[in-house]
């Protein structure tokens, strides 16, 4: 069985700064802890330069 998975990780100057996460909110918490992201007073997410968020999409085989 195939499953689609999105992975996220925090970067700084294009280099990985945290492990891959299968949940965007978890990756955002990583960014906040590293001082590379924040939510504004309206709850809008933003990345603080030089940070970034790398995203990949993969199809993975799952054992039945």
C-alpha atoms as an extended CHARMM CRD file, in Angstrom:
* protein
*
        64  EXT
         1         1  UNK       CA              0.0000000000        0.0000000000        0.0000000000  PROA      1               0.0000000000
         2         2  UNK       CA              1.2990000000        3.4510000000       -0.8770000000  PROA      2               0.0000000000
         3         3  UNK       CA              0.9450000000        6.4910000000        1.3280000000  PROA      3               0.0000000000
         4         4  UNK       CA              1.6330000000       10.1210000000        0.4380000000  PROA      4               0.0000000000
         5         5  UNK       CA              3.7250000000       11.9210000000        3.0460000000  PROA      5               0.0000000000
         6         6  UNK       CA              4.8350000000       15.5350000000        3.3300000000  PROA      6               0.0000000000
         7         7  UNK       CA              8.0160000000       16.2270000000        5.2750000000  PROA      7               0.0000000000
         8         8  UNK       CA              9.1740000000       19.5460000000        6.7180000000  PROA      8               0.0000000000
         9         9  UNK       CA             12.3850000000       20.7720000000        8.3060000000  PROA      9               0.0000000000
        10        10  UNK       CA             13.8450000000       24.0670000000        9.3950000000  PROA      10              0.0000000000
        11        11  UNK       CA             16.8450000000       25.4760000000        7.5720000000  PROA      11              0.0000000000
        12        12  UNK       CA             19.2330000000       28.3170000000        8.2760000000  PROA      12              0.0000000000
        13        13  UNK       CA             21.2210000000       29.7590000000        5.3730000000  PROA      13              0.0000000000
        14        14  UNK       CA             19.9610000000       26.7770000000        3.3680000000  PROA      14              0.0000000000
        15        15  UNK       CA             21.4520000000       24.1950000000        5.7460000000  PROA      15              0.0000000000
        16        16  UNK       CA             19.2800000000       21.8210000000        7.8230000000  PROA      16              0.0000000000
        17        17  UNK       CA             18.8070000000       23.0390000000       11.3960000000  PROA      17              0.0000000000
        18        18  UNK       CA             16.3220000000       20.4690000000       12.6920000000  PROA      18              0.0000000000
        19        19  UNK       CA             15.2220000000       16.9250000000       11.8270000000  PROA      19              0.0000000000
        20        20  UNK       CA             12.5620000000       16.1120000000        9.2460000000  PROA      20              0.0000000000
        21        21  UNK       CA              9.0250000000       16.2640000000       10.6660000000  PROA      21              0.0000000000
        22        22  UNK       CA              5.8590000000       14.7750000000        9.1850000000  PROA      22              0.0000000000
        23        23  UNK       CA              3.8390000000       17.5830000000       10.7720000000  PROA      23              0.0000000000
        24        24  UNK       CA              4.2400000000       21.2220000000        9.7030000000  PROA      24              0.0000000000
        25        25  UNK       CA              3.2730000000       22.5300000000       13.1420000000  PROA      25              0.0000000000
        26        26  UNK       CA              6.0230000000       20.4500000000       14.7490000000  PROA      26              0.0000000000
        27        27  UNK       CA              8.5380000000       21.9110000000       12.2890000000  PROA      27              0.0000000000
        28        28  UNK       CA              7.2470000000       25.3980000000       13.0960000000  PROA      28              0.0000000000
        29        29  UNK       CA              7.7890000000       24.7360000000       16.8090000000  PROA      29              0.0000000000
        30        30  UNK       CA             11.3680000000       23.7450000000       15.9390000000  PROA      30              0.0000000000
        31        31  UNK       CA             11.7870000000       27.0570000000       14.1020000000  PROA      31              0.0000000000
        32        32  UNK       CA             10.4230000000       29.0230000000       17.0620000000  PROA      32              0.0000000000
        33        33  UNK       CA             12.8130000000       27.2430000000       19.4470000000  PROA      33              0.0000000000
        34        34  UNK       CA             15.7080000000       28.1110000000       17.1260000000  PROA      34              0.0000000000
        35        35  UNK       CA             14.6110000000       31.7470000000       16.8150000000  PROA      35              0.0000000000
        36        36  UNK       CA             13.9080000000       31.3150000000       13.0950000000  PROA      36              0.0000000000
        37        37  UNK       CA             10.1260000000       31.6840000000       13.0590000000  PROA      37              0.0000000000
        38        38  UNK       CA              7.1980000000       33.2110000000       14.9090000000  PROA      38              0.0000000000
        39        39  UNK       CA              3.4860000000       33.9210000000       14.8210000000  PROA      39              0.0000000000
        40        40  UNK       CA              2.3540000000       37.5280000000       14.7000000000  PROA      40              0.0000000000
        41        41  UNK       CA             -0.4520000000       38.9790000000       16.8230000000  PROA      41              0.0000000000
        42        42  UNK       CA             -3.0580000000       37.7390000000       14.2940000000  PROA      42              0.0000000000
        43        43  UNK       CA             -1.7390000000       34.1800000000       14.2950000000  PROA      43              0.0000000000
        44        44  UNK       CA             -0.0370000000       34.4590000000       10.9060000000  PROA      44              0.0000000000
        45        45  UNK       CA              3.1440000000       32.3800000000       10.5870000000  PROA      45              0.0000000000
        46        46  UNK       CA              6.3230000000       33.9740000000        9.3010000000  PROA      46              0.0000000000
        47        47  UNK       CA              9.9110000000       32.8590000000        8.9350000000  PROA      47              0.0000000000
        48        48  UNK       CA             12.6820000000       35.0470000000       10.2940000000  PROA      48              0.0000000000
        49        49  UNK       CA             15.5950000000       35.5110000000        7.8810000000  PROA      49              0.0000000000
        50        50  UNK       CA             17.9930000000       33.6440000000        7.5370000000  PROA      50              0.0000000000
        51        51  UNK       CA             15.6270000000       30.7860000000        8.3650000000  PROA      51              0.0000000000
        52        52  UNK       CA             13.5290000000       28.7790000000        6.0010000000  PROA      52              0.0000000000
        53        53  UNK       CA             11.2650000000       25.7700000000        5.8140000000  PROA      53              0.0000000000
        54        54  UNK       CA             12.1760000000       22.9440000000        3.4740000000  PROA      54              0.0000000000
        55        55  UNK       CA              9.2790000000       20.8000000000        2.2270000000  PROA      55              0.0000000000
        56        56  UNK       CA              9.3030000000       17.5100000000        0.3560000000  PROA      56              0.0000000000
        57        57  UNK       CA              6.5570000000       15.2030000000       -0.8070000000  PROA      57              0.0000000000
        58        58  UNK       CA              7.0910000000       11.4710000000       -1.0160000000  PROA      58              0.0000000000
        59        59  UNK       CA              5.1510000000        8.3260000000       -1.7690000000  PROA      59              0.0000000000
        60        60  UNK       CA              6.0980000000        5.6100000000        0.6860000000  PROA      60              0.0000000000
        61        61  UNK       CA              5.3630000000        1.9110000000        0.6850000000  PROA      61              0.0000000000
        62        62  UNK       CA              3.5780000000        0.6860000000        3.7910000000  PROA      62              0.0000000000
        63        63  UNK       CA              3.4930000000       -2.9350000000        4.8900000000  PROA      63              0.0000000000
        64        64  UNK       CA             -0.0320000000       -4.3180000000        4.7690000000  PROA      64              0.0000000000
